[in-house]
Amino acid sequence: MKEIYIDSGNVYTQVDDEDYLFLISGYDFELNEGGYVICKLKEKYKYKKMGLYSNKSLQKLLIDPERRGRNHVIDHIDGNILNNQKSNLRKATHAQNMHNRKPQKHMSKYKGVH
């Protein structure tokens, strides 16, 4: 496991050893409003077609970079959105992913009860 430092959030994200060089050589990283890691193609690669994808969440880039859409979700098994090791990521539908979310502060600890 390797860690990549994210300046915008002053945090580290964890990735597998085999993905580390590919990621740091082709992408810059930042956190979005939800705390997920977003990969932005480095400036020197923006106009070259090298099989790199721009502005994608890190978990989608690692698991299934060509898919898009709301029903295509990559879920973090342990709930830690900074743990982007492939063993911690799985494909899910939006509905399946909603079953894993933590209780909201304004809700009861029971799902569906306000």
Secondary structure as a PSIPRED ss2 file (coil, helix, strand):
# PSIPRED VFORMAT (PSIPRED V4.0)

   1 M C   1.000  0.000  0.000
   2 K E   0.000  0.000  1.000
   3 E E   0.000  0.000  1.000
   4 I E   0.000  0.000  1.000
   5 Y E   0.000  0.000  1.000
   6 I E   0.000  0.000  1.000
   7 D C   1.000  0.000  0.000
   8 S C   1.000  0.000  0.000
   9 G C   1.000  0.000  0.000
  10 N C   1.000  0.000  0.000
  11 V E   0.000  0.000  1.000
  12 Y E   0.000  0.000  1.000
  13 T E   0.000  0.000  1.000
  14 Q E   0.000  0.000  1.000
  15 V E   0.000  0.000  1.000
  16 D C   1.000  0.000  0.000
  17 D H   0.000  1.000  0.000
  18 E H   0.000  1.000  0.000
  19 D H   0.000  1.000  0.000
  20 Y H   0.000  1.000  0.000
  21 L H   0.000  1.000  0.000
  22 F H   0.000  1.000  0.000
  23 L H   0.000  1.000  0.000
  24 I H   0.000  1.000  0.000
  25 S H   0.000  1.000  0.000
  26 G H   0.000  1.000  0.000
  27 Y E   0.000  0.000  1.000
  28 D E   0.000  0.000  1.000
  29 F E   0.000  0.000  1.000
  30 E E   0.000  0.000  1.000
  31 L E   0.000  0.000  1.000
  32 N C   1.000  0.000  0.000
  33 E C   1.000  0.000  0.000
  34 G C   1.000  0.000  0.000
  35 G C   1.000  0.000  0.000
  36 Y C   1.000  0.000  0.000
  37 V E   0.000  0.000  1.000
  38 I E   0.000  0.000  1.000
  39 C E   0.000  0.000  1.000
  40 K E   0.000  0.000  1.000
  41 L E   0.000  0.000  1.000
  42 K C   1.000  0.000  0.000
  43 E H   0.000  1.000  0.000
  44 K H   0.000  1.000  0.000
  45 Y H   0.000  1.000  0.000
  46 K C   1.000  0.000  0.000
  47 Y C   1.000  0.000  0.000
  48 K C   1.000  0.000  0.000
  49 K C   1.000  0.000  0.000
  50 M C   1.000  0.000  0.000
  51 G C   1.000  0.000  0.000
  52 L C   1.000  0.000  0.000
  53 Y C   1.000  0.000  0.000
  54 S C   1.000  0.000  0.000
  55 N C   1.000  0.000  0.000
  56 K E   0.000  0.000  1.000
  57 S E   0.000  0.000  1.000
  58 L H   0.000  1.000  0.000
  59 Q H   0.000  1.000  0.000
  60 K H   0.000  1.000  0.000
  61 L H   0.000  1.000  0.000
  62 L H   0.000  1.000  0.000
  63 I H   0.000  1.000  0.000
  64 D C   1.000  0.000  0.000
  65 P C   1.000  0.000  0.000
  66 E C   1.000  0.000  0.000
  67 R C   1.000  0.000  0.000
  68 R C   1.000  0.000  0.000
  69 G C   1.000  0.000  0.000
  70 R C   1.000  0.000  0.000
  71 N C   1.000  0.000  0.000
  72 H C   1.000  0.000  0.000
  73 V E   0.000  0.000  1.000
  74 I E   0.000  0.000  1.000
  75 D E   0.000  0.000  1.000
  76 H E   0.000  0.000  1.000
  77 I C   1.000  0.000  0.000
  78 D C   1.000  0.000  0.000
  79 G C   1.000  0.000  0.000
  80 N C   1.000  0.000  0.000
  81 I C   1.000  0.000  0.000
  82 L C   1.000  0.000  0.000
  83 N E   0.000  0.000  1.000
  84 N C   1.000  0.000  0.000
  85 Q C   1.000  0.000  0.000
  86 K H   0.000  1.000  0.000
  87 S H   0.000  1.000  0.000
  88 N H   0.000  1.000  0.000
  89 L E   0.000  0.000  1.000
  90 R E   0.000  0.000  1.000
  91 K E   0.000  0.000  1.000
  92 A E   0.000  0.000  1.000
  93 T C   1.000  0.000  0.000
  94 H H   0.000  1.000  0.000
  95 A H   0.000  1.000  0.000
  96 Q H   0.000  1.000  0.000
  97 N H   0.000  1.000  0.000
  98 M H   0.000  1.000  0.000
  99 H H   0.000  1.000  0.000
 100 N C   1.000  0.000  0.000
 101 R C   1.000  0.000  0.000
 102 K C   1.000  0.000  0.000
 103 P C   1.000  0.000  0.000
 104 Q C   1.000  0.000  0.000
 105 K C   1.000  0.000  0.000
 106 H C   1.000  0.000  0.000
 107 M C   1.000  0.000  0.000
 108 S C   1.000  0.000  0.000
 109 K C   1.000  0.000  0.000
 110 Y C   1.000  0.000  0.000
 111 K C   1.000  0.000  0.000
 112 G C   1.000  0.000  0.000
 113 V C   1.000  0.000  0.000
 114 H C   1.000  0.000  0.000
